[in-house]
Amino acid sequence: MKVENIPANVKSKSLKEAREEIDTILSKLESQDINLDDTKNDYQRLIQLNKHIDALFKKKFKEISSKNK
């Protein structure tokens, strides 16, 4: 999934907000009462959040690298 395929409601999240949503989804997935359809949607959301966090880290890395040059 490319960064441009990440929905706006994920792209607008801060690192902290994305991490908190990931924690919530993981807790839900670890519970005993799970629905297969919901699980699929939650997994897709986790992938989107992960890609967003990765993009945030890459952006910050570039900023730091350019300052050190």
N, C-alpha and C positions, 0 to 999 in steps of 0.2 A: 504494500500500500504506500503510495507516494504521499508526501506531505500535503500536496494540493488536494488529495482525496479525503483529507481529514475534515469532518464537519466543523462548521464555524463555532458551534457550541462547545467543541473540544479545544479548538485553536485559541479561544478566548480565555481559557483557564490558565491560572498561574501554576507554577510547579507544585506549590503546596495544595492547591485545589485539585489538581489532577491526581496527586498521590493520595489524597483523602478519598477521592472517588474510587480509586483502585482498591484501597483498603476496604471500603464498604462492599464493593463487588466481590472481593475475595472472601469476606466474611459470609456473604450471602451464599456463595458457591460451596462453602465448607459446611453449610447447614444441612440438616437431614432432609428437609422438605424443599426439593428443587424440582422445577418443571423443565423438561428438555428444551422446549422452545425458548423459555426465559434464559436458560443456560447458554444457548447458542447466541442470543442477543447480547448477553453479558460478556461472553468471550470476545465477540466482535468489538464491543465497547472497550474492553481491556486492550485489545490490539491498537485501536485508535488512540487511546490515552498513552500507551507506550510509545507509539510513533511520535506523538506530540512532545512527550518528555525528551525523547531522543533529539528532536529538532531544536528544542530549547537549549539542551546541552551543547549541541554543535554550534549554535549561534553564539552562545557565551564563550565557547572555546575560541571561535574566530575573533571575537572582540578582545579577549585576553591576549591572544597571539599577536594581533595587530598593534596592541599597546606596547608589547615587549620588543618590537622591532625598532 
